[in-house]
Amino acid sequence: MDLEGEKMRFEKWEEEAFNYLTILYENFFKELSEKCMECFRIDSKELFSDNVKELTKEQEQQIKKYWEKYTKDFDIAYHKYYIDRTGKFDEKFIPDDLFVGYIDGYLNNRAIEPGIADKNYFDLYLKGFNLPKTYVHLINGIFEDENYNIISKKQAIEILSSVNNITIKPSMASYGGKGVKFLNKPSKKELIDLFDNLEEDNIIFQETVKQSEITAKLHPNSLNTIRIMTLILDGEVKVLPWAAFRMGIGNSKVDNASFGGIYCKINEDGTLSNFAYDALGKRFDKHPDGGEFSDIKFDFMDQIKQLVKQSAQRFPHFRLIGWDIAITENNIPIIIEANLTMSGMDVIETICGPLFGEYTDKVLNEVFLQKHKKKTSMDISQYV
């Protein structure tokens, strides 16, 4: 069997261009990882070192002994932070810098993420799963209805003016709730003004989910979600052992930590822990608006786990996904977001424990010790 395949014949100038562009393309992702690691290490010293207890020499030695078999490129700062915030010593915490520099880029295909993560296409990728109803897609400046039929701006206005509560999100290049807007019974004039002043060409217009009484109890102004993570390992989807409840505070309508939201651990029995943290590790022993975290118990965690385990099979290019799941007013889990890269592991490790739990050794062995196959996402030869 001939597995070599035909090699493309280049003229000399084409080969020079091909080699040059190939190096540029491959170096981009390498330099992305290196620069991100540098930034995260600065963060660990500048943002996450205050009010952190020092480790004993024995603890530091135990951590370094565990990690030195995987990499010499190691800093202990994140271990100090996570051990302090959780109150648990464990050498298997995943440092953020190694996660962004090695692990996330290995488990998830960053090269194709911008297109796959376009929220306008989740109705296709996740067809059959419970998602917020889409009213209108705006894709590359082109309006389409919920079934991806091209419509005019006038038709889009007609559709949106006939519904009540609308959530508007940038469908690409958005992170942490950035750019999310809400409309309540918009008039046609309001919609015309909105469309005339859009700053994005890729937007999704969806129903605003009415949430369960139990998830709204601590902060009804925001749609509060459960962050839970899946990992494809050994040919099957594992639901990682931890989950977090994310809540808004004050007048915020989103629960994202980057907008001041807080998060707390969901225990195995569905109860919430008695404390929460914000994005910078500030502890809250009750919700800033007055409620007690431990008064809440979720009876739908098994449904959520089943939902994300099935959904993750639609994205095999992304072996580690952070899911944001809301609970509807009828107590049914609904997918709000699938974070295909940079999945918010810090949320989990700050309040729960090591990200990969019992799978840590297997994941790290694969990432750091096994020979990796080349991942080709773009055929540069077609451009030269």
C-alpha positions in Angstrom: 0.0 0.0 0.0 1.4 3.4 -1.0 0.9 5.8 1.9 3.3 8.4 0.6 0.8 10.2 -1.6 1.6 12.5 -4.5 3.8 15.5 -3.7 2.8 18.8 -5.2 5.3 20.1 -7.7 6.4 23.7 -7.1 8.3 26.2 -9.1 11.3 27.6 -7.2 9.5 30.9 -6.3 6.4 29.0 -5.2 8.4 26.7 -2.9 10.1 29.7 -1.3 6.7 31.3 -0.7 5.2 28.1 0.6 8.1 27.5 3.1 7.9 31.1 4.3 4.1 31.1 4.8 4.3 27.7 6.5 6.8 29.0 9.0 4.7 32.1 9.7 1.5 30.0 10.2 3.1 27.4 12.5 5.0 30.1 14.5 1.8 32.0 15.2 0.4 29.3 17.4 3.8 28.7 19.0 4.3 32.3 19.8 0.6 32.6 21.0 1.3 30.0 23.6 4.6 31.4 24.6 3.3 35.0 25.0 0.2 33.8 26.9 2.4 31.8 29.3 4.4 35.0 29.9 1.3 37.0 30.6 -0.2 34.4 32.9 3.0 34.2 34.9 3.0 38.0 35.4 -0.6 37.7 36.5 0.3 35.1 39.1 2.7 37.5 40.7 0.8 40.8 40.2 -2.8 39.7 40.6 -2.9 36.4 42.5 -0.2 36.6 45.1 -1.9 38.9 47.7 -3.1 37.2 50.9 -1.8 33.8 49.8 -0.2 31.6 52.5 3.3 30.3 51.8 3.8 26.5 51.3 6.1 24.5 53.5 9.4 23.3 52.0 8.0 19.8 52.0 4.9 20.8 50.1 7.0 22.7 47.5 9.3 19.7 47.1 6.3 17.4 46.6 4.8 19.7 43.9 8.1 20.1 42.1 8.8 16.3 42.2 5.5 15.6 40.6 5.8 18.2 37.8 9.5 17.8 37.0 8.8 14.5 35.1 6.6 16.5 32.7 8.4 19.8 32.3 11.2 21.9 33.6 9.3 25.0 32.5 7.5 25.3 35.8 6.4 28.0 38.3 4.8 27.2 41.6 2.9 30.5 42.0 -0.5 29.1 40.9 -0.2 26.1 43.2 0.1 28.5 46.1 -2.9 30.4 45.0 -5.2 27.4 44.4 -4.1 25.6 47.5 -4.8 28.8 49.6 -8.2 29.5 48.1 -9.5 25.9 48.2 -7.9 25.1 51.5 -6.7 21.8 50.0 -3.1 20.7 49.3 -2.7 18.8 46.1 0.3 18.7 43.8 -2.0 18.0 40.8 -3.5 21.5 40.5 -2.9 22.6 36.9 -1.0 25.9 36.7 -2.7 28.5 34.4 0.5 29.2 32.6 1.1 25.5 31.7 -2.6 25.2 30.8 -2.5 28.0 28.3 1.0 27.2 27.0 0.7 23.5 26.5 -2.4 21.7 27.6 -5.3 23.7 26.1 -3.5 24.0 22.7 -2.9 20.3 22.6 -6.4 19.2 23.6 -8.2 21.8 21.5 -7.7 22.8 17.9 -7.0 26.5 18.2 -6.6 27.0 14.5 -10.2 26.2 13.7 -11.8 27.5 16.9 -12.8 30.9 15.5 -15.1 29.4 13.0 -16.4 26.4 15.0 -17.1 28.7 18.0 -19.4 31.0 15.9 -22.6 31.0 18.0 -24.6 31.4 14.8 -23.9 27.8 13.9 -24.6 26.2 17.2 -28.2 25.6 16.0 -26.6 23.3 13.4 -23.9 21.7 15.5 -26.2 21.1 18.5 -29.4 20.3 16.5 -31.6 18.2 18.8 -30.3 19.7 22.0 -32.0 22.2 24.2 -30.8 25.7 23.2 -32.3 29.2 23.4 -34.6 29.9 20.5 -32.9 31.9 17.7 -35.0 34.6 16.0 -32.5 36.0 13.6 -28.9 35.3 12.5 -26.6 38.0 11.2 -23.7 36.3 9.5 -21.0 38.2 7.6 -23.5 41.1 7.4 -26.2 38.9 5.9 -29.5 38.4 7.7 -31.0 35.0 7.9 -34.0 33.6 9.7 -33.9 30.8 12.3 -33.7 28.2 9.5 -30.8 29.9 7.8 -32.9 31.3 4.9 -31.6 34.7 3.7 -34.0 37.5 4.6 -33.9 41.3 4.2 -33.2 43.8 7.0 -36.9 44.7 6.8 -37.9 41.1 7.4 -35.4 40.8 10.3 -37.1 43.9 11.9 -40.5 42.4 11.4 -39.5 39.2 13.1 -37.8 40.9 16.0 -40.6 43.4 16.6 -43.0 40.6 17.0 -41.3 39.1 20.0 -40.7 40.3 23.5 -37.5 39.7 25.3 -34.4 39.4 23.0 -30.8 38.7 23.9 -28.3 40.0 21.4 -24.8 38.6 21.3 -21.7 39.0 19.1 -21.4 35.5 17.6 -17.6 35.6 17.1 -14.6 36.9 18.9 -16.5 37.5 22.2 -15.4 36.5 25.6 -16.8 36.7 29.1 -20.2 38.2 28.2 -18.6 41.1 26.2 -21.1 42.9 24.0 -24.2 41.2 25.2 -27.3 43.4 25.0 -31.0 43.0 25.9 -34.2 44.3 24.4 -37.6 44.3 25.8 -40.5 44.6 23.4 -38.5 46.7 20.9 -40.4 49.0 18.5 -39.5 48.9 14.8 -37.9 52.3 15.2 -35.7 51.0 18.0 -34.7 48.1 15.8 -33.9 50.4 12.8 -31.7 52.5 15.0 -30.0 49.4 16.4 -29.3 48.0 12.9 -28.1 51.4 11.6 -25.5 51.5 14.4 -24.3 47.9 14.6 -20.5 47.6 15.1 -20.4 43.9 14.3 -21.2 41.8 11.2 -21.8 38.6 13.1 -24.5 38.7 15.7 -27.2 36.3 17.0 -30.6 37.4 18.2 -32.2 34.9 20.6 -34.9 34.6 23.2 -34.0 35.7 26.7 -34.2 32.6 28.8 -36.5 32.7 31.8 -34.7 30.9 34.5 -35.7 28.6 37.3 -36.8 30.0 40.7 -33.9 28.1 42.3 -31.1 29.5 40.1 -32.7 33.0 40.3 -33.0 33.0 44.1 -29.7 34.6 44.9 -29.6 37.1 42.0 -32.7 37.3 39.8 -31.4 40.1 37.6 -28.9 37.9 35.8 -29.2 34.6 34.0 -27.1 32.4 36.4 -25.4 29.3 35.0 -23.7 26.1 35.9 -20.1 25.8 34.6 -19.3 22.1 34.0 -16.5 20.6 31.9 -16.2 17.6 29.6 -13.0 15.8 28.5 -12.7 13.3 25.7 -10.2 10.7 26.9 -9.7 7.1 25.8 -12.4 7.5 23.1 -15.2 8.6 25.4 -16.6 11.7 27.0 -15.7 12.1 30.7 -17.7 14.7 32.7 -15.1 16.2 35.0 -15.9 15.8 38.7 -16.4 19.5 39.5 -19.1 22.1 38.8 -19.5 25.7 39.7 -22.5 28.0 40.0 -22.0 31.4 38.5 -24.0 34.4 39.6 -24.3 38.1 38.8 -24.2 40.7 41.5 -25.9 44.2 41.8 -27.5 45.4 38.6 -25.5 43.1 36.4 -27.5 41.1 33.9 -24.7 38.6 33.2 -23.0 36.2 35.5 -19.5 36.4 34.0 -16.7 36.8 36.5 -15.1 39.3 34.1 -18.1 41.6 34.7 -17.9 41.3 38.5 -19.8 38.0 38.9 -19.0 35.4 41.5 -19.0 31.7 41.6 -19.2 28.9 44.1 -18.8 25.1 44.2 -21.6 22.7 43.6 -21.2 19.8 46.0 -21.8 16.2 44.9 -25.3 16.2 46.5 -26.3 19.4 44.6 -25.9 21.8 47.5 -23.8 24.9 47.1 -20.7 25.5 49.3 -20.9 28.2 51.9 -18.4 30.6 50.1 -17.8 32.0 46.7 -15.0 33.9 44.9 -14.8 36.6 42.2 -12.3 36.7 39.3 -9.5 38.1 41.5 -9.9 35.6 44.3 -11.9 37.8 46.8 -13.9 35.6 49.1 -17.6 36.0 49.8 -19.2 34.2 52.7 -22.7 35.2 51.5 -24.0 36.7 48.3 -23.3 40.5 48.1 -27.0 41.0 47.7 -27.7 39.2 51.0 -28.5 35.5 50.3 -26.8 32.4 51.8 -25.1 30.1 49.3 -25.7 27.0 51.4 -29.5 27.5 51.3 -29.5 26.4 47.7 -29.7 22.9 46.4 -29.9 21.7 42.8 -31.8 18.5 42.0 -30.9 18.6 38.2 -27.2 17.9 38.2 -27.6 14.4 36.7 -29.6 15.9 33.8 -26.9 18.4 33.2 -24.2 15.8 33.2 -26.1 13.7 30.7 -26.7 16.8 28.5 -23.0 17.8 28.3 -21.8 14.3 27.8 -24.0 13.9 24.8 -23.3 17.4 23.4 -19.5 17.1 23.7 -19.6 14.3 21.0 -20.5 17.0 18.4 -17.1 18.7 18.9 -14.3 16.0 18.8 -11.8 18.7 17.7 -12.2 20.2 21.2 -11.5 17.5 23.8 -11.9 19.9 26.7 -15.0 22.1 26.8 -16.3 24.4 29.5 -20.2 24.4 29.3 -22.4 27.1 30.6 -25.8 25.6 31.4 -28.9 27.5 32.5 -32.0 26.0 34.0 -35.3 27.2 32.5 -38.4 28.2 34.4 -39.6 24.6 33.9 -36.4 23.3 35.5 -34.9 22.0 32.3 -31.2 22.4 31.5 -30.4 24.5 28.5 -27.1 25.1 26.8 -26.1 28.8 26.9 -22.4 28.5 25.9 -19.8 26.0 24.8 -16.3 27.4 25.6 -14.2 25.4 23.1 -10.8 26.8 24.1 -9.6 28.5 27.3 -12.5 27.0 29.1 -12.3 28.8 32.4 -10.3 26.2 34.4 -9.5 28.9 37.0 -13.2 29.0 38.0 -13.0 25.3 38.8 -9.6 25.2 40.5 -10.2 28.2 42.8 -13.2 26.6 44.5 -13.1 22.9 43.8 -9.7 21.2 43.2 -7.4 20.0 40.5 -9.1 20.4 37.1 -8.7 16.9 35.8 -9.2 15.0 39.0 -8.6 11.3 38.7 -7.6 11.8 35.0 -4.7 14.1 35.7 -1.8 11.6 35.3 -3.3 10.3 32.1 -3.8 13.8 30.6 -0.4 15.0 31.5 1.3 11.9 30.2 -0.4 12.4 26.9 0.4 16.1 26.7 4.0 16.1 27.8 5.4 12.6 27.3 3.8 11.1 24.2 4.8 11.8 20.7 2.3 14.1 19.0 0.9 13.8 15.5 1.0 16.8 13.4 -2.3 18.7 13.3 -2.8 20.3 9.9 -5.7 22.7 9.7 -4.8 24.8 6.7 -3.3 23.8 3.3 -1.1 26.7 2.5 -0.1 25.3 -0.9 -3.5 26.3 -2.4 -2.5 30.0 -1.9 0.8 29.8 -3.8 
